[in-house]
Amino acid sequence: MTAALEAVDVTRSYVLEGVTVEALRGVSLRIEQGDYAAIVGPSGSGKSTLMHLLGGLDRPTTGVLRVGGRDIATLTEDELAEVRNATIGFVFQAFQLLGRTSAVDNVAMPLVYRGLRRSERRRLAREALERVGMGHRFDHRPAQLSGGEQQRVAIARALVGDPQVLLADEPTGNLDTRTGEEVMALLERLNTEQGVAVVLVTHDRDVAARARRQIRVRDGLLEPTLASCPEELPERRPAGRKVRTAPRAPS
């Protein structure tokens, strides 16, 4: 079976003020359909870089990265955006909702790129809001919603395109304990009942412990102690290796 997301010996380097920074150093892993994984590690370990690469928001310096079975190195920016839109839903810590836009129109936003009529976009958005228990809040704007409700709307937006994978960056980071528990229960229900793969980045050990596997990143490498399969055990490279010329970090 084709993995939903796959990285093979992926590296990512940046040049910052003339110094090459290796954010990832030969990472290999697979995210299968229906998977539930947490990416964990200390600040600066490379976990956010890994999340951005898995989401097709960035391209590796070397190695192979496949999104929905497509090698992103072979795709134009427009083709990559299309594959990303069809394969991945994103959930952010800060919700990223449009403040002057209703919940239903926030959720419908990703469907604009699929060329659907507005009436069809809104119908699918309503269905997605129903799936996350927000059917009674169609016409409310973000300022009229609690933090937990805003995160549910954000999850509905991630789901509306029927993705294979939800990538969630600190999904409970801006929520109190009770509301965070409700959001995690929702993500788990989507995973177990609807088969959506869930991959989350978190600093919260309790949140990470709920995942079926943990992907621990340290110094740009995956730690083998928590890797779940041989493909995720990277070969550690000796110190003092020659560093490839890398693109400049985006401003």
VENNORHU-V343022 format. One record per residue. N is the residue number from 1. RES is the residue in three letters. SS is DSSP state (a for helix, b for strand, c for the rest). PHI is phi in radians with two decimals (* if undefined). Layout:
n={N/N}
res={RES/RES}
ss={SS/SS}
phi={PHI/PHI}
//
This chain:
n={1/2/3/4/5/6/7/8/9/10/11/12/13/14/15/16/17/18/19/20/21/22/23/24/25/26/27/28/29/30/31/32/33/34/35/36/37/38/39/40/41/42/43/44/45/46/47/48/49/50/51/52/53/54/55/56/57/58/59/60/61/62/63/64/65/66/67/68/69/70/71/72/73/74/75/76/77/78/79/80/81/82/83/84/85/86/87/88/89/90/91/92/93/94/95/96/97/98/99/100/101/102/103/104/105/106/107/108/109/110/111/112/113/114/115/116/117/118/119/120/121/122/123/124/125/126/127/128/129/130/131/132/133/134/135/136/137/138/139/140/141/142/143/144/145/146/147/148/149/150/151/152/153/154/155/156/157/158/159/160/161/162/163/164/165/166/167/168/169/170/171/172/173/174/175/176/177/178/179/180/181/182/183/184/185/186/187/188/189/190/191/192/193/194/195/196/197/198/199/200/201/202/203/204/205/206/207/208/209/210/211/212/213/214/215/216/217/218/219/220/221/222/223/224/225/226/227/228/229/230/231/232/233/234/235/236/237/238/239/240/241/242/243/244/245/246/247/248/249/250/251}
res={MET/THR/ALA/ALA/LEU/GLU/ALA/VAL/ASP/VAL/THR/ARG/SER/TYR/VAL/LEU/GLU/GLY/VAL/THR/VAL/GLU/ALA/LEU/ARG/GLY/VAL/SER/LEU/ARG/ILE/GLU/GLN/GLY/ASP/TYR/ALA/ALA/ILE/VAL/GLY/PRO/SER/GLY/SER/GLY/LYS/SER/THR/LEU/MET/HIS/LEU/LEU/GLY/GLY/LEU/ASP/ARG/PRO/THR/THR/GLY/VAL/LEU/ARG/VAL/GLY/GLY/ARG/ASP/ILE/ALA/THR/LEU/THR/GLU/ASP/GLU/LEU/ALA/GLU/VAL/ARG/ASN/ALA/THR/ILE/GLY/PHE/VAL/PHE/GLN/ALA/PHE/GLN/LEU/LEU/GLY/ARG/THR/SER/ALA/VAL/ASP/ASN/VAL/ALA/MET/PRO/LEU/VAL/TYR/ARG/GLY/LEU/ARG/ARG/SER/GLU/ARG/ARG/ARG/LEU/ALA/ARG/GLU/ALA/LEU/GLU/ARG/VAL/GLY/MET/GLY/HIS/ARG/PHE/ASP/HIS/ARG/PRO/ALA/GLN/LEU/SER/GLY/GLY/GLU/GLN/GLN/ARG/VAL/ALA/ILE/ALA/ARG/ALA/LEU/VAL/GLY/ASP/PRO/GLN/VAL/LEU/LEU/ALA/ASP/GLU/PRO/THR/GLY/ASN/LEU/ASP/THR/ARG/THR/GLY/GLU/GLU/VAL/MET/ALA/LEU/LEU/GLU/ARG/LEU/ASN/THR/GLU/GLN/GLY/VAL/ALA/VAL/VAL/LEU/VAL/THR/HIS/ASP/ARG/ASP/VAL/ALA/ALA/ARG/ALA/ARG/ARG/GLN/ILE/ARG/VAL/ARG/ASP/GLY/LEU/LEU/GLU/PRO/THR/LEU/ALA/SER/CYS/PRO/GLU/GLU/LEU/PRO/GLU/ARG/ARG/PRO/ALA/GLY/ARG/LYS/VAL/ARG/THR/ALA/PRO/ARG/ALA/PRO/SER}
ss={c/c/c/c/b/b/b/b/b/b/b/b/b/b/b/b/c/c/b/b/b/b/b/b/b/b/b/b/b/b/b/c/c/c/c/b/b/b/b/b/c/c/c/c/c/c/a/a/a/a/a/a/a/a/c/c/c/c/c/c/c/b/b/b/b/b/b/c/c/b/b/a/a/a/c/c/a/a/a/a/a/a/a/a/a/a/a/b/b/b/b/c/c/c/c/c/c/c/c/c/c/b/a/a/a/a/a/a/a/a/a/a/a/a/c/c/c/a/a/a/a/a/a/a/a/a/a/a/a/a/a/c/c/c/a/a/a/c/c/c/b/a/a/a/c/c/a/a/a/a/a/a/a/a/a/a/a/a/a/c/c/c/c/c/b/b/b/b/b/c/c/c/c/c/c/c/a/a/a/a/a/a/a/a/a/a/a/a/a/a/a/a/a/a/c/c/b/b/b/b/b/c/c/c/a/a/a/a/a/c/c/c/b/b/b/b/b/b/c/c/b/b/c/a/a/a/c/c/c/a/a/a/c/c/c/c/c/c/c/c/c/c/c/c/c/c/c/b/c/c/c}
phi={*/-1.20/-1.20/-1.13/-2.39/-2.58/-2.09/-2.19/0.86/-1.46/-2.13/-2.52/-2.19/-2.31/-1.87/-2.10/0.92/1.44/-1.93/-1.42/-1.92/-1.66/-1.31/-2.32/-2.32/1.40/-1.66/-2.26/-2.86/-2.23/-1.95/-1.50/-1.09/1.46/-1.20/-2.51/-2.31/-2.04/-1.65/-2.25/2.67/-1.19/-1.01/1.42/-1.37/1.97/-1.21/-1.19/-1.06/-1.08/-1.06/-1.10/-1.18/-1.05/-1.45/1.22/-1.51/-2.58/-2.04/-1.24/-1.22/-2.43/1.66/-2.03/-2.23/-2.00/-2.07/1.04/1.46/-1.76/-1.25/-1.21/-1.14/-1.60/-1.82/-1.27/-1.07/-1.17/-1.14/-1.11/-1.06/-1.17/-1.12/-1.06/-1.12/-1.49/-1.88/-2.19/-2.00/-1.90/-2.18/-1.95/-1.02/-1.63/1.27/1.02/-1.64/-1.39/-1.11/-1.70/-2.05/-1.14/-1.00/-1.14/-1.35/-1.06/-1.18/-1.29/-0.93/-1.09/-1.37/-1.00/-1.32/-1.71/1.31/-1.41/-1.14/-1.03/-1.10/-1.25/-1.06/-1.21/-1.11/-1.15/-1.14/-1.08/-1.08/-1.14/-1.14/-1.07/-1.10/-1.84/1.32/-2.07/-1.11/-1.58/-2.16/-0.88/-1.73/-1.45/-1.55/-0.91/-1.12/-1.61/-2.01/-1.27/-1.03/-1.12/-1.19/-1.09/-1.18/-1.12/-1.09/-1.10/-1.18/-1.05/-1.06/-1.18/-1.52/-1.06/-1.52/0.97/-1.33/-1.35/-2.36/-1.80/-1.82/-2.08/-1.72/0.84/-1.14/-1.90/-1.07/-1.81/-2.05/-1.27/-1.05/-1.13/-1.17/-1.06/-1.09/-1.13/-1.16/-1.12/-1.08/-1.13/-1.05/-1.18/-1.17/-1.07/-1.22/-1.37/-1.62/-2.02/1.30/-1.36/-1.19/-2.14/-2.20/-2.20/-1.73/-2.66/-1.67/-1.49/-1.11/-1.15/-1.14/-1.08/-1.15/-1.35/-1.23/-1.30/-2.62/-1.99/-1.93/-1.65/-1.92/-2.56/0.93/1.38/-2.14/-1.49/-1.38/-1.17/-1.12/-1.96/-1.25/-1.74/-2.66/-1.00/-1.09/-1.70/-1.79/-1.26/-1.34/-1.28/-1.65/-1.16/-1.17/1.41/-1.23/-1.28/-1.66/-1.22/-1.17/-2.02/-1.21/-1.21/-1.12/-1.14/-1.36}
//
